[in-house]
């Protein structure tokens, strides 16, 4: 008997800015460019931000972070 699966969309779980900011922060902490790009795309969809092909990932990350009340900062990487 085949296993039944259902599609998963993180946006379904991003109910408010606090959830969305926490999700984005966790994906940034994961230190994976693939996860960061996916999270930025999810935040853009959750916040209804327009798709702008002229923006690079850095600009999109900045825009997504500001949309949920985050400020991007730097910190030393854990050893």
SULRA-V918114 format. One record per residue. RES is the residue in one letter. SS is DSSP state (@ for helix, = for strand, . for the rest). PHI is phi as a letter, one per 30 degrees, with the letter a starting at -180 (NA if undefined). Layout:
res:RES ss:SS phi:PHI
res:RES ss:SS phi:PHI
This chain:
res:X ss:. phi:NA
res:X ss:. phi:d
res:X ss:. phi:d
res:X ss:. phi:d
res:X ss:. phi:b
res:X ss:. phi:b
res:X ss:. phi:d
res:X ss:. phi:c
res:X ss:. phi:b
res:X ss:@ phi:e
res:X ss:@ phi:e
res:X ss:@ phi:d
res:X ss:@ phi:c
res:X ss:. phi:c
res:X ss:. phi:d
res:X ss:. phi:a
res:X ss:@ phi:d
res:X ss:@ phi:d
res:X ss:@ phi:d
res:X ss:@ phi:d
res:X ss:@ phi:d
res:X ss:@ phi:d
res:X ss:@ phi:d
res:X ss:@ phi:d
res:X ss:@ phi:d
res:X ss:@ phi:d
res:X ss:@ phi:d
res:X ss:@ phi:d
res:X ss:@ phi:d
res:X ss:. phi:d
res:X ss:. phi:h
res:X ss:. phi:b
res:X ss:@ phi:e
res:X ss:@ phi:d
res:X ss:@ phi:d
res:X ss:@ phi:d
res:X ss:@ phi:d
res:X ss:@ phi:d
res:X ss:@ phi:d
res:X ss:@ phi:d
res:X ss:@ phi:d
res:X ss:@ phi:d
res:X ss:@ phi:d
res:X ss:@ phi:e
res:X ss:@ phi:d
res:X ss:@ phi:d
res:X ss:@ phi:c
res:X ss:. phi:i
res:X ss:. phi:d
res:X ss:. phi:d
res:X ss:. phi:d
res:X ss:. phi:b
res:X ss:. phi:d
res:X ss:. phi:d
res:X ss:. phi:d
res:X ss:. phi:d
res:X ss:@ phi:d
res:X ss:@ phi:d
res:X ss:@ phi:d
res:X ss:@ phi:d
res:X ss:@ phi:d
res:X ss:@ phi:e
res:X ss:@ phi:d
res:X ss:@ phi:d
res:X ss:@ phi:d
res:X ss:@ phi:d
res:X ss:@ phi:d
res:X ss:. phi:c
res:X ss:. phi:i
res:X ss:. phi:c
res:X ss:. phi:c
res:X ss:. phi:d
res:X ss:. phi:b
res:X ss:. phi:c
res:X ss:. phi:a
res:X ss:. phi:d
res:X ss:. phi:d
res:X ss:. phi:d
res:X ss:. phi:d
